[in-house]
């Protein structure tokens, strides 16, 4: 069984409370959807009632309607193309408000059936947003929300709000209006419409980004045409890791995606994350149809109802036993797919290693034929450094986005020395880690670059490690320590102090650079 879509949101505005009119309108929208999309002959009860209907076409619906308790729940099931698609929705009181809960799941019942991907909200969710209103601390909208300078503080508070259940997508404007559409690299209106019920889409103009950065800090901010996703999890701007929340810079979007492809990737990521998150439904008191029907029957007195409940439980138990083998077969299929993917990954890794070795041999042969070692240019500025790494050492060096951002504010007086240090890491340190030269030879290599240069780690008991996230980056989905650094100079004046923080990644055989060329904070600085 796979989750396709899920949502929890309050109905109406914060001030509406438990509103009879809102409840009736929302319940009617759900009933109308059930008749329109699943079975059109199911009655719409005007009194408290439980109704159900099955059809030979593989469709079934059931619902419980209790208006005096402001409770309504439905369950629909459709079997098509080897997939059982189940939609459950519930309206109930929660903390002096009305709560909407929606869950859509898919189960592959036939071998070879194509898995259904995570999707956007069902039609009734969009209708509820437009006609009744939904909120999770902020009103959901099918249109974009433009943030003004006066609203930036509210946005920052909302990002950290504990009752925010949906991600927030912030789209910033580039300074150059010729980029994209008036400085925006995505179609913000289409994105907001497509993600309605899955995320809040906020737009901030160029002049507003300054205030946003001032409040949340540069590492948490979004500016210069960038797009950022802030996931719905409790966090603190001062202590938590900002890189958990994906940031796509204008350069990344333009370099890695074709027009309109980035929006598709963004929607895919958000929908998959929403579908995969674990929601503690019981914490809200949500029961959905099956449990609610059992509770209703238990509350009805009489032997006949008890017998009916026992009969339903026996039938449910039989269905569980019948599906046990299906789950087992499905698990075995997933395991076989996983093993095949692992084998493919290992084969590709070997292929990449062989190609890297071949590239190294070609480099050495070219150098031998030329009678000298071919050196990339080192008389460039910081603004060309990221592109320089991609051009000359893409198979050996990786500049983390945090390092790329640090280069924008670099003030170290000798960029040429930084370039020579990158060559040292890409060639001599790389050869040392690959076992081609020993440590002593590497020490001689960096002494040739500059007698005042040294390479070292922090040590397990170093005071620097107490600084927390300053010395960590997120790489390959994991939190990694920048455990080594090249350094020159003891003066902490940024003009004269050089530091390149990095680590060696065994899996990809890359030197991963997390920060340069300035000194990171320590108890001494």
BELTA-V647272 format. One record per residue. N is the residue number from 1. SS is DSSP state (~ for helix, > for strand, _ for the rest). PHI is phi as a letter, one per 40 degrees, with the letter a starting at -180 (NA if undefined). D_CENTER is the distance of its C-alpha to the mean C-alpha in whole Angstrom. Layout:
N_SS_PHI_D_CENTER / N_SS_PHI_D_CENTER
This chain:
1___NA_22 / 2_>_b_18 / 3_>_c_16 / 4_>_b_16 / 5_>_a_15 / 6_>_a_16 / 7_>_a_16 / 8_>_b_18 / 9_>_a_20 / 10_>_c_23 / 11_>_c_26 / 12___g_28 / 13___c_28 / 14___d_28 / 15___c_32 / 16___c_32 / 17___g_32 / 18___c_34 / 19___b_35 / 20_~_c_37 / 21_~_c_37 / 22_~_c_33 / 23_~_c_33 / 24_~_c_36 / 25_~_c_34 / 26_~_c_30 / 27_~_c_32 / 28_~_c_34 / 29_~_c_31 / 30_~_c_30 / 31_~_c_33 / 32_~_c_34 / 33_~_c_30 / 34_~_c_32 / 35_~_c_35 / 36_~_c_34 / 37_~_c_31 / 38___b_33 / 39___b_36 / 40___c_38 / 41___b_41 / 42___c_40 / 43___c_42 / 44___b_40 / 45___c_42 / 46___c_43 / 47___b_44 / 48___d_42 / 49_>_a_41 / 50_>_b_40 / 51_>_b_40 / 52_>_a_38 / 53_>_a_39 / 54_>_b_39 / 55___b_40 / 56___c_41 / 57___c_38 / 58___g_35 / 59_>_b_34 / 60_>_a_35 / 61_>_b_34 / 62_>_a_35 / 63_>_a_34 / 64_>_b_36 / 65_>_b_37 / 66_>_b_38 / 67_~_c_38 / 68_~_c_40 / 69_~_c_38 / 70___f_35 / 71_>_b_33 / 72_>_a_32 / 73_>_a_30 / 74_>_b_30 / 75_>_a_29 / 76_>_b_30 / 77_>_b_30 / 78_>_b_30 / 79_>_b_31 / 80_>_a_30 / 81___f_30 / 82___g_30 / 83_>_b_27 / 84_>_c_27 / 85_>_b_25 / 86_>_b_25 / 87_>_b_24 / 88_>_b_25 / 89_>_a_25 / 90_>_a_27 / 91_>_b_28 / 92_>_a_30 / 93_>_c_31 / 94_>_a_28 / 95___f_29 / 96___g_32 / 97_>_b_29 / 98_>_c_29 / 99_>_b_25 / 100_>_b_24 / 101_>_b_22 / 102_>_b_21 / 103_>_a_20 / 104_>_b_20 / 105_>_b_20 / 106_>_b_22 / 107_>_b_24 / 108_>_c_26 / 109___b_30 / 110___b_31 / 111___d_31 / 112___g_29 / 113___c_27 / 114___c_24 / 115___c_21 / 116___c_20 / 117___c_16 / 118___d_14 / 119___b_15 / 120___c_15 / 121___c_18 / 122___c_21 / 123_~_c_24 / 124_~_c_25 / 125_~_c_22 / 126_~_c_23 / 127_~_c_26 / 128_~_c_26 / 129_~_c_24 / 130_~_c_26 / 131_~_b_30 / 132___b_29 / 133___g_26 / 134_>_b_23 / 135_>_a_21 / 136___b_19 / 137___h_20 / 138___a_20 / 139_>_d_22 / 140___c_19 / 141___a_21 / 142___c_21 / 143___b_21 / 144___c_20 / 145_>_b_21 / 146_>_c_22 / 147_>_c_22 / 148___c_26 / 149_~_d_27 / 150_~_c_28 / 151_~_c_25 / 152_~_c_23 / 153_~_c_24 / 154_~_c_23 / 155_~_c_19 / 156_~_c_19 / 157_~_c_20 / 158_~_c_18 / 159_~_c_15 / 160___c_16 / 161___c_18 / 162___c_18 / 163___c_18 / 164___c_15 / 165___b_14 / 166___b_12 / 167_>_c_9 / 168_>_b_11 / 169_>_b_11 / 170_>_b_13 / 171_>_b_15 / 172_>_b_18 / 173___c_21 / 174___c_23 / 175___c_26 / 176___c_28 / 177___c_28 / 178___c_29 / 179___c_25 / 180___f_24 / 181_>_b_25 / 182___f_27 / 183___g_24 / 184_>_b_21 / 185___c_19 / 186___b_18 / 187___c_20 / 188_~_c_19 / 189_~_c_21 / 190_~_c_20 / 191_~_c_16 / 192_~_c_17 / 193_~_c_19 / 194_~_c_17 / 195___c_14 / 196___d_17 / 197___g_16 / 198___b_12 / 199_>_a_12 / 200_>_c_14 / 201_>_b_15 / 202_>_b_16 / 203_>_b_19 / 204_>_b_20 / 205___c_23 / 206_~_d_25 / 207_~_c_27 / 208_~_c_25 / 209_~_c_22 / 210_~_c_25 / 211_~_c_25 / 212_~_c_21 / 213_~_c_21 / 214_~_c_24 / 215_~_c_23 / 216_~_c_20 / 217___g_20 / 218_~_c_20 / 219_~_c_17 / 220_~_c_15 / 221___c_16 / 222___a_16 / 223___a_19 / 224___g_21 / 225___g_19 / 226___c_15 / 227_>_b_12 / 228_>_b_10 / 229_>_b_7 / 230_>_b_8 / 231___c_7 / 232___c_10 / 233___a_11 / 234___c_15 / 235___a_15 / 236___b_18 / 237___c_18 / 238___c_21 / 239___b_20 / 240___c_16 / 241___c_14 / 242_~_c_12 / 243_~_c_10 / 244_~_c_8 / 245___b_7 / 246___d_6 / 247_>_b_10 / 248_>_b_12 / 249___c_15 / 250_~_d_18 / 251_~_c_19 / 252_~_c_16 / 253_~_c_16 / 254_~_c_20 / 255_~_c_20 / 256_~_b_18 / 257___b_18 / 258___c_20 / 259___d_21 / 260___g_19 / 261_~_c_17 / 262_~_c_14 / 263_~_d_14 / 264_~_c_14 / 265_~_c_11 / 266_~_c_9 / 267_~_c_10 / 268_~_c_10 / 269_~_c_6 / 270_~_c_6 / 271_~_c_9 / 272_~_c_8 / 273_~_c_6 / 274_~_c_9 / 275_~_c_11 / 276_~_c_11 / 277___c_11 / 278___c_14 / 279___b_16 / 280___c_20 / 281_~_d_22 / 282_~_c_25 / 283_~_c_24 / 284_~_c_24 / 285___g_27 / 286___c_26 / 287___b_28 / 288_~_f_28 / 289_~_c_31 / 290_~_d_32 / 291_~_c_32 / 292_~_c_33 / 293_~_c_36 / 294_~_c_37 / 295_~_c_37 / 296_~_c_39 / 297_~_c_42 / 298_~_c_42 / 299_~_c_43 / 300___c_46 / 301___c_49 / 302___h_51 / 303_~_c_52 / 304_~_c_51 / 305_~_c_47 / 306_~_c_47 / 307_~_c_48 / 308_~_c_46 / 309_~_c_43 / 310_~_c_44 / 311_~_c_44 / 312_~_c_41 / 313_~_c_40 / 314_~_c_42 / 315_~_c_40 / 316_~_c_37 / 317_~_c_37 / 318_~_c_39 / 319_~_c_36 / 320_~_c_34 / 321_~_c_36 / 322_~_c_36 / 323_~_c_32 / 324_~_d_33 / 325_~_c_34 / 326_~_c_31 / 327_~_c_28 / 328_~_c_30 / 329_~_c_30 / 330_~_c_27 / 331_~_c_26 / 332_~_c_28 / 333_~_c_27 / 334_~_c_23 / 335_~_c_25 / 336_~_c_27 / 337_~_c_24 / 338_~_c_22 / 339_~_c_25 / 340_~_c_26 / 341_~_c_22 / 342_~_c_23 / 343_~_c_27 / 344_~_c_25 / 345_~_c_23 / 346_~_c_26 / 347_~_c_28 / 348_~_c_26 / 349_~_c_26 / 350_~_c_30 / 351_~_c_30 / 352_~_c_28 / 353_~_c_30 / 354_~_c_33 / 355_~_c_32 / 356_~_c_31 / 357_~_c_35 / 358_~_c_36 / 359_~_c_35 / 360_~_c_36 / 361_~_c_40 / 362_~_c_40 / 363_~_c_39 / 364_~_c_42 / 365_~_c_44 / 366_~_c_44 / 367_~_c_44 / 368_~_c_47 / 369_~_c_49 / 370_~_c_48 / 371___g_50 / 372___a_47 / 373___c_44 / 374___c_42 / 375___b_40 / 376___c_37 / 377___c_38 / 378___b_37 / 379___c_39 / 380___b_36 / 381___b_34 / 382_~_c_30 / 383_~_c_29 / 384_~_c_30 / 385_~_c_28 / 386_~_c_25 / 387_~_c_27 / 388_~_c_29 / 389_~_c_27 / 390_~_c_26 / 391_~_c_29 / 392_~_b_31 / 393___b_29 / 394___c_26 / 395___c_27 / 396___b_27 / 397_>_b_25 / 398_>_b_22 / 399_>_c_21 / 400___c_18 / 401_~_d_16 / 402_~_c_18 / 403_~_c_21 / 404_~_c_21 / 405_~_c_21 / 406_~_c_23 / 407_~_c_26 / 408_~_c_26 / 409___b_28 / 410___c_30 / 411___b_33 / 412___d_35 / 413___c_38 / 414___b_38 / 415_~_d_35 / 416_~_d_38 / 417_~_c_37 / 418_~_c_34 / 419_~_c_34 / 420_~_c_36 / 421_~_c_34 / 422_~_c_31 / 423_~_c_34 / 424_~_d_35 / 425_~_c_32 / 426_~_c_31 / 427_~_b_35 / 428_~_c_37 / 429_~_c_34 / 430_~_c_32 / 431_~_c_36 / 432_~_c_36 / 433_~_c_33 / 434___c_34 / 435___g_37 / 436___c_39 / 437___b_41 / 438___c_41 / 439_~_c_40 / 440_~_c_44 / 441_~_c_43 / 442_~_c_40 / 443_~_c_42 / 444_~_c_44 / 445_~_c_42 / 446_~_c_40 / 447_~_c_43 / 448_~_c_45 / 449_~_c_42 / 450___a_43 / 451___c_45 / 452___c_43 / 453_>_c_40 / 454_>_a_38 / 455_>_b_35 / 456_>_a_34 / 457_>_b_32 / 458___c_32 / 459___g_33 / 460___c_32 / 461___b_34 / 462___c_33 / 463_~_c_33 / 464_~_c_30 / 465_~_c_28 / 466_~_c_28 / 467_~_c_26 / 468_~_g_23 / 469_~_c_20 / 470_~_d_22 / 471_~_b_23 / 472_>_b_19 / 473_>_b_16 / 474_>_c_13 / 475_>_a_14 / 476___g_13 / 477___g_11 / 478_>_b_14 / 479_>_c_15 / 480_>_b_18 / 481_>_c_22 / 482___c_23 / 483___c_26 / 484_>_b_29 / 485_>_a_30 / 486_>_c_33 / 487_>_a_35 / 488_>_a_38 / 489___g_40 / 490___b_40 / 491___c_40 / 492___c_37 / 493___c_38 / 494___c_35 / 495___c_37 / 496___b_39 / 497___b_36 / 498_>_b_34 / 499_>_a_31 / 500_>_b_29 / 501_>_c_26 / 502_>_a_25 / 503_>_a_25 / 504_>_c_26 / 505_>_c_23 / 506___c_25 / 507___c_23 / 508___c_23 / 509___f_26 / 510_>_b_25 / 511_>_c_25 / 512_>_c_22 / 513_>_b_23 / 514_>_b_21 / 515_>_a_23 / 516___a_27 / 517___c_29 / 518___c_30 / 519___c_30 / 520___c_27 / 521___c_29 / 522___a_31 / 523___c_33 / 524___c_36 / 525___b_34
